[in-house]
């Protein structure tokens, strides 16, 4: 019974193609946020980036793309983080909204942009 329940939470390994796609998005953009359109923490992240005048921001709404679930699994493999938002600045994994807000409070976010 426990094994059956745990199987609901275990994600399938990502295909090399999806991992490559996610890595390409990270490498090709100054700022990329993997988000979900209904997520309040994602909204806070996008609002903060807009507020500080970040440019070249690529927002990937995982719930609006056909391979969003596979991309989210790939992000977990790449970063160890499954939750959204999942933010990268200059190809560096920042983390979620809490980490981005913390960088801003420490006056470290704007210099990264």
Backbone torsions as a table, in degrees:
resi	resn	phi	psi	omega
1	UNK	NA	-47.1	-179.1
2	UNK	-62.0	-42.0	178.0
3	UNK	-59.3	-40.8	178.3
4	UNK	-62.4	-44.7	179.8
5	UNK	-64.6	-42.3	180.0
6	UNK	-64.9	-30.5	-179.8
7	UNK	-62.8	-25.4	177.6
8	UNK	-68.0	-26.8	-175.7
9	UNK	-98.8	-10.9	-178.7
10	UNK	-88.7	128.3	179.9
11	UNK	-93.4	153.8	177.4
12	UNK	-71.6	147.4	175.9
13	UNK	-59.5	144.0	-178.5
14	UNK	-76.8	148.7	176.3
15	UNK	-74.1	152.5	177.1
16	UNK	-58.0	-31.6	-179.9
17	UNK	-66.0	-41.7	-179.2
18	UNK	-70.7	-41.9	176.8
19	UNK	-59.6	-43.3	178.8
20	UNK	-63.0	-40.3	178.5
21	UNK	-62.4	-46.7	179.8
22	UNK	-63.1	-45.4	-179.3
23	UNK	-63.4	-37.0	177.5
24	UNK	-64.4	-40.5	176.9
25	UNK	-62.8	-41.2	179.0
26	UNK	-64.2	-45.1	-176.2
27	UNK	-71.1	-29.2	-173.1
28	UNK	-89.6	-6.3	-174.5
29	UNK	-126.0	140.1	175.9
30	UNK	-62.7	-45.9	178.2
31	UNK	-131.9	129.3	174.3
32	UNK	-133.3	132.5	178.4
33	UNK	-121.0	117.7	172.5
34	UNK	-88.2	119.9	-165.2
35	UNK	-136.2	174.7	166.5
36	UNK	-132.8	135.7	-170.5
37	UNK	-61.9	-24.1	-177.3
38	UNK	-98.1	1.3	-174.0
39	UNK	-84.4	120.7	-179.4
40	UNK	-65.3	-33.0	178.4
41	UNK	-69.5	-35.2	175.7
42	UNK	-64.7	-41.7	177.9
43	UNK	-60.6	-41.3	178.4
44	UNK	-63.9	-40.7	178.5
45	UNK	-63.3	-47.7	-179.3
46	UNK	-63.9	-39.2	178.9
47	UNK	-64.1	-43.3	179.9
48	UNK	-64.0	-45.1	179.5
49	UNK	-61.0	-39.1	176.6
50	UNK	-66.2	-43.0	-178.3
51	UNK	-60.8	-38.8	-178.1
52	UNK	-87.4	2.7	175.4
53	UNK	78.6	26.4	179.0
54	UNK	-63.1	136.1	176.5
55	UNK	-117.0	169.8	-178.5
56	UNK	56.9	44.2	178.7
57	UNK	-97.2	124.6	176.2
58	UNK	-107.7	116.1	179.1
59	UNK	-100.5	122.8	176.2
60	UNK	-108.1	108.4	178.4
61	UNK	-84.8	99.3	-173.1
62	UNK	-60.0	-28.3	179.6
63	UNK	-79.7	-5.5	-179.5
64	UNK	-111.7	3.4	177.8
65	UNK	-116.3	146.9	-172.7
66	UNK	-62.3	-32.4	-179.1
67	UNK	-105.8	27.1	-177.7
68	UNK	-59.7	-42.2	179.7
69	UNK	-64.9	-40.9	178.3
70	UNK	-66.1	-38.0	177.7
71	UNK	-65.6	-38.6	178.5
72	UNK	-64.8	-40.0	175.6
73	UNK	-63.2	-40.8	178.6
74	UNK	-63.7	-40.5	177.5
75	UNK	-60.7	-38.0	177.7
76	UNK	-63.5	-41.0	178.9
77	UNK	-67.3	-38.6	-177.3
78	UNK	-74.0	-42.1	-170.5
79	UNK	-113.3	-18.2	-172.4
80	UNK	83.4	1.1	-179.0
81	UNK	-113.0	124.4	178.2
82	UNK	-98.7	-24.0	-174.6
83	UNK	-75.0	160.1	173.9
84	UNK	-115.2	152.7	1.1
85	UNK	-72.1	154.3	176.4
86	UNK	-126.8	107.6	-166.8
87	UNK	-112.0	140.2	175.3
88	UNK	-127.8	135.8	174.3
89	UNK	-127.4	125.1	-177.0
90	UNK	51.6	44.8	178.0
91	UNK	66.3	9.3	177.8
92	UNK	-100.9	131.4	178.5
93	UNK	-73.0	120.1	179.0
94	UNK	-90.5	-42.2	-177.9
95	UNK	119.2	-143.0	-176.9
96	UNK	-99.0	-165.1	-178.5
97	UNK	-61.4	-41.5	-178.7
98	UNK	-59.3	-43.1	-179.3
99	UNK	-67.8	-39.4	178.6
100	UNK	-65.7	-44.1	178.3
101	UNK	-62.0	-39.4	179.3
102	UNK	-63.9	-42.2	176.0
103	UNK	-59.6	-41.5	-179.8
104	UNK	-65.2	-45.7	179.4
105	UNK	-61.8	-30.5	-180.0
106	UNK	-88.0	8.7	-178.6
107	UNK	57.6	33.1	179.4
108	UNK	-107.8	-12.0	-176.2
109	UNK	-73.1	-53.8	-175.2
110	UNK	-57.4	-43.2	177.8
111	UNK	-61.3	-24.3	178.6
112	UNK	-74.1	-22.0	-174.6
113	UNK	-83.3	NA	NA
